[in-house]
Amino acid sequence: MNNWLALEMRGGVHREALREKRGGREPVRLSKLHQRYLLDLKALGRSPLTITAYESDFRIFLDFLGRDDTRAVTEKAASRFPAWLAKRRDPNQRLRTGHSPAGIARRVTTVAGFCTWLVKRKEIPSNPFDAVPRPRRPRGLPRGVPSELVDRLLRLEMPARDRAILCCFRYAGLRIGEVINLDLGDVDFLLGCVTVRRGKGGAERTIPLDPTLREALTDWCLVRGDSPGALFPGKNAPRLSRHVISRVLDRLSLRAGMPRFTAHQLRHTFGTEGASAGLTGSELQALMGHEDLSTTQQYIRVTGRDLERAMARLKAWREVRDSVTQELRRK
């Protein structure tokens, strides 16, 4: 017993020395701290979609580190993270190897925000991502699915549910998470609109129903029934998952003999078509639920001919204004 006590005491002294060497704290599991971080974000009103994205980005970061330990968060690791993302093969990424510059920038920013929180809680001495440059986002148009290919998809025979999901992307520009979170009560056939109550950033918006989308939703609701709850319930879950919807799109692309595509690419198709149809930036922003107008502007290409037409409209407006002003003065 005395020998056991002596060993225990020596072990305690050794652990105390390690604590002093690490600044008085033992290493803490990053995953445990990240759960607390997400609780803080929820308290600040972050949407469920944002929380889910942060969870996904953190799991990727943890996979990169290879250790669930605050000591693994170093400047060396932070500097290597963007390059690792660029080469990483995501099992759910069907279109390319490695993350896009925009995806890398988002994930680095997300993890950097978590590290800022860790610094404030004194879990790490400084934010190792402060010196890490963010990749520049490409200035090209978002890569959507060509309209003629989407039309080919819609000509296929498919279950009413799958057609309704496809039309939500094509004719309403919804995000995949917004489609998943739609409830039956969010679709108002009388007023002809669908309300997105849990959009990005917790925002709510109402979108008029395109006739094709209205028809597809009507057909699906006749099959689904009028029970309250998710518009697209899962087989063994309250709602469909992202994975199930991605598989639906994969099957459709295979049947149509076209390259695979993502739900977000269909959303890009909606944005590109809206810009081509002459929608203003603010109109497209309201329909797509962008928090920042600069995100919407990526769909809009201004050419020299566009500027000429804009100046012509401005000139015509001034002529009408001056004519009305002169007429009022004469009276």
C-alpha positions in Angstrom: 0.0 0.0 0.0 2.8 2.4 0.9 4.5 1.7 -2.4 1.2 2.4 -4.2 0.8 5.7 -2.4 4.3 6.7 -3.2 3.8 6.0 -6.9 0.5 7.9 -6.9 2.1 10.9 -5.2 5.0 10.9 -7.7 2.4 10.7 -10.5 0.5 13.6 -9.0 3.7 15.7 -8.8 4.5 14.8 -12.4 1.0 15.8 -13.6 1.2 19.0 -11.7 4.6 19.8 -13.3 3.1 19.2 -16.8 0.2 21.5 -16.0 2.7 24.3 -15.0 4.7 23.7 -18.2 1.5 24.1 -20.3 0.4 27.3 -18.6 -1.5 25.7 -15.7 -4.0 23.8 -17.8 -4.3 20.3 -19.1 -5.2 19.8 -22.8 -8.9 19.7 -23.5 -10.8 17.8 -26.2 -11.5 20.1 -29.1 -14.8 18.3 -29.9 -16.1 19.0 -26.4 -15.2 22.7 -26.6 -16.8 22.9 -30.1 -20.1 21.7 -28.7 -20.0 24.6 -26.2 -19.1 27.0 -29.0 -22.1 25.8 -31.0 -24.3 26.4 -28.0 -23.1 30.0 -27.8 -23.8 30.4 -31.5 -27.4 29.1 -31.0 -27.9 31.5 -28.1 -26.8 34.3 -30.5 -29.6 33.3 -32.9 -27.6 31.4 -35.6 -29.8 29.3 -37.8 -29.8 25.5 -37.7 -28.4 25.5 -41.3 -25.4 27.6 -40.1 -24.8 25.4 -37.1 -24.9 22.3 -39.3 -22.3 23.8 -41.7 -20.1 24.8 -38.7 -20.3 21.2 -37.4 -19.3 19.8 -40.8 -16.4 22.2 -41.2 -15.1 21.3 -37.7 -15.2 17.6 -38.4 -13.1 18.3 -41.5 -10.6 20.3 -39.4 -10.5 17.5 -36.8 -9.8 15.0 -39.6 -6.9 17.2 -40.7 -5.4 17.5 -37.2 -5.7 13.8 -36.5 -6.0 14.6 -32.8 -8.9 15.8 -30.6 -6.6 18.0 -28.5 -6.1 21.7 -28.1 -2.4 21.2 -28.3 -2.8 20.3 -32.0 -4.0 23.8 -32.9 -0.7 25.4 -33.8 0.5 28.0 -36.3 2.2 25.2 -38.3 -1.1 23.2 -38.6 -3.1 26.4 -39.5 -0.7 27.3 -42.3 -1.0 23.8 -43.8 -4.8 23.5 -43.5 -5.7 25.4 -46.8 -3.3 23.3 -48.9 -4.7 20.1 -47.3 -8.2 21.2 -48.2 -7.2 21.8 -51.8 -6.0 18.2 -52.2 -8.6 16.5 -50.0 -11.0 14.1 -51.6 -14.3 14.6 -49.9 -16.4 11.3 -50.0 -19.6 13.4 -50.5 -18.0 15.6 -53.2 -18.9 14.0 -56.5 -17.7 16.5 -59.0 -14.0 17.2 -58.3 -11.0 16.3 -56.1 -10.3 18.9 -53.5 -12.3 21.9 -52.3 -12.9 25.0 -54.4 -11.2 28.3 -53.4 -14.6 29.5 -52.1 -15.0 26.3 -50.1 -11.5 26.6 -48.7 -12.0 30.2 -47.7 -15.3 29.4 -45.9 -13.8 26.5 -43.9 -10.7 28.5 -42.9 -12.9 31.4 -41.8 -15.2 29.0 -39.9 -12.3 27.4 -38.0 -10.7 30.7 -37.4 -13.9 31.9 -35.7 -13.8 28.9 -33.5 -10.1 29.6 -32.6 -11.0 33.2 -31.7 -13.6 31.8 -29.3 -10.9 29.5 -27.8 -8.6 32.4 -27.3 -11.3 34.4 -25.4 -11.8 31.4 -23.2 -8.1 31.1 -22.7 -8.0 27.6 -24.1 -5.2 28.5 -26.5 -2.8 31.4 -26.2 -3.4 33.0 -29.6 -5.3 32.4 -32.9 -3.0 30.6 -35.2 -5.2 31.5 -38.2 -4.6 35.2 -37.9 -1.6 35.0 -40.2 -3.2 32.5 -42.7 -4.3 34.2 -45.9 -7.7 33.4 -47.3 -7.9 32.1 -50.9 -9.4 34.5 -53.3 -12.8 33.6 -54.5 -13.1 33.2 -58.3 -14.8 36.1 -60.1 -16.4 33.9 -62.8 -20.1 33.2 -63.0 -21.3 30.5 -60.6 -21.4 27.1 -62.4 -25.0 26.1 -62.8 -26.6 23.3 -64.8 -27.3 24.4 -68.3 -31.0 25.2 -68.8 -31.4 22.7 -71.7 -30.1 19.9 -69.5 -32.5 20.7 -66.7 -35.3 20.7 -69.2 -34.2 17.3 -70.3 -34.3 16.1 -66.7 -37.9 17.4 -66.3 -39.0 15.5 -69.3 -38.1 12.2 -67.6 -40.7 10.1 -65.9 -40.1 10.2 -62.2 -41.9 9.9 -58.8 -43.9 13.0 -57.8 -41.7 13.6 -54.8 -38.5 13.7 -56.9 -40.1 16.1 -59.4 -41.3 18.4 -56.7 -37.7 18.5 -55.1 -36.2 19.1 -58.5 -38.6 22.0 -59.2 -37.9 23.6 -55.8 -34.3 24.0 -56.9 -35.0 25.0 -60.5 -38.0 27.3 -60.1 -37.5 28.7 -56.6 -33.8 28.7 -56.1 -33.9 27.1 -52.7 -30.9 25.7 -50.9 -30.9 22.0 -50.1 -31.3 22.7 -46.4 -34.2 24.9 -47.0 -36.0 22.2 -49.1 -35.3 19.7 -46.3 -36.8 22.1 -43.6 -40.0 23.0 -45.6 -43.2 22.0 -43.8 -46.5 21.3 -45.5 -47.9 24.5 -44.0 -45.2 26.6 -45.7 -46.8 26.1 -49.1 -49.9 28.3 -49.6 -51.7 27.2 -52.8 -54.4 29.8 -52.3 -52.0 32.7 -52.3 -49.6 30.9 -54.6 -46.4 31.2 -52.6 -44.0 29.2 -50.5 -42.4 30.6 -47.3 -38.9 29.7 -46.3 -38.9 30.0 -42.5 -35.4 28.7 -41.7 -33.2 30.2 -44.4 -29.5 31.1 -44.1 -28.9 33.3 -41.1 -32.3 32.5 -39.7 -34.0 34.8 -42.3 -37.5 34.3 -43.6 -38.7 35.0 -47.1 -41.7 34.3 -49.3 -41.4 33.2 -52.9 -44.2 33.3 -55.5 -44.9 29.8 -56.9 -43.9 29.4 -60.6 -46.7 27.5 -62.4 -44.4 24.4 -63.0 -43.4 24.3 -59.3 -47.0 24.8 -58.3 -48.1 21.8 -60.4 -45.3 19.6 -59.1 -46.1 20.4 -55.5 -49.8 19.8 -56.1 -49.0 16.4 -57.5 -46.7 15.5 -54.6 -49.2 16.7 -51.9 -51.9 14.4 -53.4 -49.5 11.5 -52.9 -48.1 12.7 -49.6 -51.5 13.4 -47.9 -52.4 16.3 -45.7 -50.8 15.3 -42.4 -48.8 18.1 -40.8 -45.0 18.1 -40.7 -42.2 18.0 -43.2 -43.1 18.5 -46.8 -40.6 15.8 -47.7 -40.6 13.3 -44.9 -38.0 10.6 -44.8 -38.6 6.9 -44.8 -37.2 6.3 -41.3 -36.8 9.9 -40.2 -39.0 13.0 -39.9 -37.3 14.6 -42.9 -35.2 13.6 -45.9 -31.5 13.9 -45.5 -29.0 15.7 -47.8 -27.6 12.3 -48.7 -31.0 11.0 -50.0 -31.6 14.1 -52.1 -28.1 13.9 -53.6 -28.7 10.2 -54.5 -32.0 11.3 -56.2 -30.1 13.8 -58.3 -27.4 11.3 -59.1 -30.0 8.8 -60.4 -31.7 11.4 -62.5 -28.5 12.6 -64.1 -27.6 9.0 -64.9 -30.9 8.4 -66.6 -30.7 11.6 -68.5 -27.2 10.8 -69.7 -25.6 13.9 -68.4 -22.8 14.8 -65.9 -23.6 14.6 -62.2 -24.6 17.8 -60.6 -25.4 19.1 -57.1 -28.5 20.7 -55.7 -26.6 24.0 -55.3 -25.7 24.0 -59.0 -29.5 23.9 -59.7 -29.8 27.0 -57.4 -27.1 28.6 -59.5 -29.1 27.9 -62.6 -32.1 29.8 -61.0 -29.8 32.7 -60.2 -28.2 32.8 -63.6 -31.6 32.6 -65.4 -33.0 35.4 -63.1 -30.1 37.7 -64.0 -30.4 36.9 -67.7 -34.1 37.7 -67.5 -33.3 41.2 -66.3 -34.0 40.9 -62.6 -32.3 43.6 -60.5 -29.8 42.7 -57.9 -32.2 43.6 -55.1 -35.0 41.5 -56.6 -32.7 38.5 -57.1 -31.3 38.9 -53.6 -34.8 38.8 -52.1 -35.7 35.7 -54.1 -32.5 33.8 -53.3 -32.2 34.9 -49.7 -28.7 36.3 -49.9 -27.6 38.2 -46.8 -25.1 40.3 -48.8 -25.9 41.9 -52.1 -22.3 41.3 -53.3 -23.2 37.5 -53.3 -26.1 38.2 -55.7 -23.9 40.4 -57.9 -21.8 37.4 -59.0 -24.7 36.4 -61.2 -25.0 39.8 -62.9 -22.6 40.6 -65.8 -22.7 44.2 -66.9 -21.5 44.7 -70.6 -20.9 47.9 -72.5 -24.3 47.4 -74.3 -26.0 47.1 -70.9 -24.5 50.4 -69.8 -25.6 52.0 -73.1 -29.2 50.9 -72.5 -29.0 52.1 -68.9 -27.9 55.5 -70.0 -30.7 55.6 -72.6 -33.2 54.9 -69.8 -31.7 57.6 -67.6 -31.8 60.1 -70.5 -35.5 59.2 -71.2 -36.3 59.6 -67.5 -34.6 63.1 -67.4 -36.5 64.2 -70.5 -39.8 63.2 -68.9 -38.9 64.9 -65.6 -37.8 68.1 -67.4 -41.0 68.1 -69.5 -43.2 67.7 -66.4 -41.3 70.4 -64.5 -41.7 72.9 -67.4 -45.4 72.2 -67.7 -45.9 72.8 -64.0 -44.0 76.1 -64.2 -46.2 77.3 -67.1 -49.2 76.7 -64.9 
